[in-house]
């Protein structure tokens, strides 16, 4: 029997292009070559597909691989679009299906799932973009009223995040009304999607990865990781996340027994209630008054600085073992 041909899809059209290259590169380095024959599949910033360095159609890629490892991040890769394409071509792939991916990518939808499942999450508000429901010329009055809606709903500080997207790109914090007002105006001017505003909850950063069908459990939670921001400030931004000089990763995290159980239980519940597949990673804040779920990553990074790979050694799992297990799950379809 020949080796299984694996297309490792990386790059993409989002602002997480560089991170995706590193995620895919890590899979290329660690994939067991006695079982798999890896093929580098690049999606460039213009959305053009390349197979082993040569331009190729998705159909061509599908004709030469048995399964795709989806290492894309952000728009197109995590929001259900590439999943829909791969499904239409009957190509098995790693990660969640299209609908679950789209739901996980949208922070407001994901947090609605959390609430419906009884999972504690910071209060939030979705401010609809004025172009959706207001004719031209009304935007000034409409936008001017939006920060007052937020102030009436929950107290500062407020966190302003892109509604979709990851890697902490574009995240900001407003401490005063004037900051909130100016940031909302900037977001409304810069993009056409709704503006997501969240209550800022102080506490320790935690993240927990979940793997399907592992060690006799349908959903296996890895040990909670504690992330210590050494950059300064209260937001773990893109630079702090991907520069080892700006953060420490402690695994298992320095949480109480009760906090660790709550974190793992909540991560499994998120994975289950959102019908996620193969693996995921959920982010939390451990506050003095409880554990809060922030968001879920349906395709967490696999770079050398990423959090899921950091949790594997704590329970005796190697990257090649994780890669093999995930690919076999994808091929079961």
C-alpha positions in Angstrom: 0.0 0.0 0.0 1.4 3.4 -1.0 1.7 6.4 1.2 -1.2 8.8 1.9 -0.8 12.0 -0.1 -1.5 15.0 2.1 -1.9 18.5 0.6 -0.8 21.0 3.2 -2.8 24.1 2.5 -1.3 27.4 3.7 -1.0 31.1 3.0 -4.3 32.7 2.2 -5.8 36.1 1.5 -6.2 37.2 5.1 -4.0 39.3 7.4 -2.8 36.0 8.9 -0.9 34.9 5.8 2.5 34.8 7.5 1.2 32.9 10.5 -0.5 30.4 8.2 2.8 29.9 6.3 4.4 29.0 9.6 1.6 26.7 10.7 1.8 24.8 7.4 5.6 24.7 7.6 5.4 23.1 11.0 3.1 20.4 9.6 5.5 19.8 6.7 8.4 19.4 9.2 6.7 17.1 11.6 4.5 14.9 9.4 5.6 11.3 9.5 7.0 10.6 6.1 6.9 6.8 6.5 3.1 7.1 6.4 2.4 10.3 4.5 3.6 11.9 1.3 3.2 15.7 1.9 2.5 18.1 -0.9 2.9 21.9 -0.4 -0.2 23.7 -1.5 0.1 27.5 -1.4 -2.8 29.9 -1.6 -1.3 33.3 -2.4 -2.5 36.7 -1.2 -4.4 37.1 -4.4 -6.3 33.9 -3.9 -4.3 31.9 -6.6 -3.6 28.2 -5.8 -0.1 26.7 -6.2 0.9 23.1 -6.1 4.6 22.4 -5.3 5.4 25.9 -6.5 3.4 25.8 -9.7 0.1 27.5 -10.3 -2.8 25.0 -10.2 -6.5 24.9 -9.8 -8.2 23.5 -6.7 -9.5 20.7 -8.9 -5.9 19.8 -9.9 -4.9 19.8 -6.2 -7.8 17.5 -5.5 -6.7 15.1 -8.2 -3.3 14.5 -6.7 -4.0 14.4 -2.9 -6.0 12.0 -0.7 -6.6 14.6 2.1 -5.9 18.2 2.8 -4.4 19.6 6.1 -6.0 23.0 6.3 -3.4 25.3 7.8 -5.1 28.5 6.6 -6.1 31.1 9.2 -8.5 34.0 9.1 -10.9 34.9 6.2 -11.5 32.2 3.6 -9.6 29.6 5.5 -11.5 29.6 8.8 -14.9 31.1 7.9 -16.3 28.1 6.0 -15.4 29.3 2.4 -12.5 26.9 1.7 -14.4 24.2 3.5 -17.4 24.6 1.2 -15.0 24.4 -1.8 -13.3 21.3 -0.6 -16.7 19.7 0.2 -17.8 20.4 -3.4 -14.7 18.7 -4.7 -15.2 15.7 -2.3 -11.7 16.3 -0.8 -11.4 15.2 2.9 -9.8 17.9 5.0 -8.8 18.5 8.6 -10.8 20.8 10.9 -14.5 21.7 11.3 -17.1 21.7 8.5 -18.2 24.8 6.8 -21.2 25.8 9.0 -19.3 25.2 12.3 -16.3 27.1 11.0 -18.4 30.1 10.0 -20.1 30.2 13.4 -16.8 29.9 15.2 -15.2 32.7 13.2 -18.0 35.1 14.1 -17.5 36.2 17.7 -21.1 37.2 18.3 -22.5 34.0 17.0 -19.9 31.9 18.9 -20.7 33.8 22.1 -24.4 33.2 21.5 -23.7 29.5 21.4 -21.7 29.9 24.7 -24.7 31.6 26.4 -27.2 29.0 25.2 -25.0 26.2 26.5 -24.8 27.9 29.9 -21.1 29.0 29.5 -20.2 32.2 31.2 -18.9 34.8 28.8 -18.2 38.6 29.0 -21.2 40.8 28.0 -21.0 42.1 24.5 -22.8 44.2 22.0 -22.9 44.1 18.2 -23.2 47.5 16.6 -24.7 47.2 13.1 -22.9 49.1 10.4 -24.8 52.1 9.4 -24.8 51.1 5.7 -27.0 48.1 6.5 -30.1 50.0 7.5 -29.5 53.7 7.1 -29.6 55.7 3.9 -26.7 57.9 3.0 -26.6 61.1 5.0 -28.0 59.6 8.3 -24.7 58.1 9.3 -23.5 60.9 11.6 -26.6 60.8 13.9 -26.6 57.1 13.9 -22.9 56.6 14.7 -23.0 59.3 17.4 -25.7 57.4 19.3 -23.8 54.0 19.3 -21.3 54.7 22.2 -24.3 55.6 24.4 -25.8 52.2 23.8 -22.6 50.6 25.0 -22.3 52.8 28.1 -25.9 52.0 29.1 -25.2 48.2 28.7 -21.9 47.7 30.6 -19.2 49.8 32.3 -15.7 50.5 31.0 -13.1 49.5 30.1 -14.5 48.2 26.7 -12.7 45.9 24.3 -13.2 46.6 20.5 -12.5 43.6 18.3 -13.1 42.7 14.7 -16.2 40.7 14.5 -14.3 38.0 12.5 -10.6 37.3 12.4 -8.0 35.9 14.7 -4.5 36.2 16.0 -5.6 39.2 18.1 -5.3 41.4 15.0 -7.1 44.8 15.4 -8.0 44.4 19.1 -8.1 47.6 21.1 -9.3 48.8 24.5 -11.3 51.9 25.3 -11.1 53.2 28.9 -13.1 56.4 28.5 -16.2 57.5 26.6 -14.2 59.6 24.2 -12.0 56.6 23.3 -15.0 54.5 22.8 -16.6 57.1 20.5 -13.5 57.6 18.4 -12.8 53.9 18.0 -16.4 53.1 16.9 -16.2 55.9 14.4 -12.8 54.6 13.1 -14.2 51.1 12.8 -17.3 52.3 11.0 -15.2 54.2 8.5 -12.5 51.5 7.9 -14.8 48.6 7.2 -18.3 47.5 6.4 -18.8 44.8 9.0 -20.5 45.3 12.3 -18.5 46.5 15.3 -18.0 44.1 18.2 -17.7 45.6 21.7 -17.1 43.4 24.7 -16.9 43.9 28.4 -13.3 43.9 29.6 -12.8 41.2 32.3 -9.6 41.3 34.3 -7.9 38.0 35.1 -5.4 35.5 33.9 -5.3 34.3 30.3 -6.0 30.6 29.7 -6.5 28.4 26.7 -7.5 24.8 26.3 -7.3 22.6 23.2 -9.7 19.7 22.6 -9.0 16.7 20.3 -11.6 14.3 19.0 -11.6 10.5 19.7 -8.4 10.4 21.6 -7.3 8.1 24.5 -10.7 6.4 24.7 -12.6 9.7 25.0 -14.9 11.2 22.3 -13.5 14.6 23.2 -10.2 14.9 25.0 -9.2 18.2 26.7 -5.4 18.9 26.9 -4.1 20.6 30.1 -5.0 24.3 30.4 -2.3 26.6 29.4 -1.6 29.9 31.3 -0.4 32.7 29.1 1.6 35.5 30.8 1.9 38.7 28.8 5.3 40.3 29.4 4.8 43.1 26.9 2.9 45.3 29.3 -0.7 46.5 29.0 -3.8 44.4 29.5 -4.3 43.0 26.0 -2.5 40.1 24.5 -2.0 41.5 21.0 -0.5 40.1 17.8 3.0 41.0 18.7 2.8 39.6 22.2 1.2 36.4 20.8 3.8 35.5 18.2 7.0 37.0 19.7 8.5 34.7 22.4 10.1 37.7 24.0 6.7 39.1 25.0 5.0 36.1 26.6 5.5 33.1 28.8 3.6 29.8 28.3 3.0 27.8 31.4 1.6 24.3 30.9 -0.1 23.1 32.9 -1.2 26.5 34.0 -1.0 27.6 37.6 -4.7 27.3 38.3 -6.5 25.7 41.1 -7.8 22.1 40.7 -11.4 23.6 40.5 -10.3 26.2 37.9 -8.5 23.5 35.8 -11.6 21.3 35.8 -13.9 24.2 34.9 -11.6 25.2 32.0 -11.4 21.7 30.5 -15.2 21.1 31.0 -16.0 24.4 29.3 -13.6 23.7 26.4 -15.3 20.4 25.8 -18.7 21.9 26.0 -17.8 24.6 23.5 -16.4 22.0 21.1 -19.5 19.9 21.5 -22.2 22.5 21.4 -20.8 24.1 18.2 -20.3 20.7 16.5 -16.6 21.3 16.0 -14.5 18.6 14.4 -11.0 17.0 14.9 -9.5 19.7 17.2 -10.2 23.2 18.5 -8.8 25.6 21.1 -10.9 27.9 23.3 -9.6 31.0 25.1 -10.6 32.0 28.6 -10.2 34.6 31.3 -9.8 33.2 34.8 -11.1 36.0 37.0 -11.6 36.2 40.8 -15.3 35.7 40.3 -15.2 32.9 37.8 -14.0 31.6 34.4 -15.2 33.3 31.3 -15.0 32.0 27.7 -13.8 34.6 25.3 -13.7 32.9 21.9 -13.0 29.6 20.0 -10.4 28.8 17.4 -11.6 26.2 15.0 -8.2 26.0 13.3 -5.7 26.9 16.0 -2.1 27.6 14.9 0.5 24.9 14.8 3.6 27.2 14.6 6.5 26.7 17.0 5.1 29.6 19.1 1.5 28.3 19.0 -0.4 27.2 22.0 -1.8 23.8 21.0 1.6 22.3 20.2 2.8 23.6 23.6 0.2 21.6 25.4 1.0 18.3 23.7 4.2 17.3 25.6 2.4 17.8 28.9 0.4 14.7 28.3 3.1 12.8 26.3 1.9 13.5 22.8 4.3 14.4 20.0 3.5 16.6 17.0 3.9 13.6 14.6 1.4 11.6 16.7 -1.1 14.5 16.7 -0.7 15.0 13.0 -1.2 11.3 12.3 -4.3 11.1 14.5 -5.9 14.2 13.0 -5.3 13.1 9.4 -6.8 9.6 10.2 -9.9 11.3 11.6 -10.2 13.4 8.4 -9.9 10.2 6.3 -12.6 8.4 8.2 -15.2 10.5 6.3 
